[in-house]
Amino acid sequence: MPSTANRKDMTKLEVDAISQQLLEAVDIYIGEHYTGAHGVKQLQLPDSETSCILEVPSVLLDATPSFRTLPSYKKSAALDDLIGDLDEPFSEMLLRLIDAKEMTDVEVYKRANLDRKLFSKIRTNRGYMPSKRTAISLAIALELSLEETEAFLRRAGFALSHAVKADVIVEYFIVEGKYNIFEINKVLFEYD
C-alpha cells in the first residue's frame, strides 16, 4: 500500500488529465441546475397556492399602506434571549464533524488542501468565520452529503446557489460522491 504522500501525488497526477466523460457529465449537470444557463427560473406554484393568490381581494391589492394602517407587532423575545440562543459556531461544528467522521485534524486540512496555520486559527478561535471557499473545502474533506454541506455552510453564513456556476459544479461532485479536492479544482479551473 502506498504511503500517504505517494497517494496524494498519485491523486494529483490522476487529476491532471480530466476525462472528457467527466466534463460532459458536469456540463449536463450545469445545464440542468445552473440558473445562469437558462435565465431566471420561474417558481412553479401548486394549483392550490396559485388559486389563493388569484383570490386576493382587489381592496388589498389597491390599498396603499400607511403607517397608521400597518399592524402592530408584538415583541416576541428580548434581544438578550435571542443572543443567548445562538446556534453552534462554525468551528465547533467542524470539530464535532471531524470526531463523528473519525478523522484527524491533519487528515482534514490536508484533504481540504488548507494550510496548517489556517486550520489552527479555525480550531482555536471559536468565533472564526472562514471564507466560502475554505468552508466548501472543509465540507469536501469531510465528505459531507449535500444536506450536511448546506447546513455546514450556513454556520459560516454561506449557501450553495444555482445562480453561481462554481457552486453548481461543487454540488455535482458532492451529489456524485466524488470528494477529490484536486479533481474539483481542476474542473472549476476548466470552467472559469
Disulfide bonds with the S-S distance in Angstrom:
none
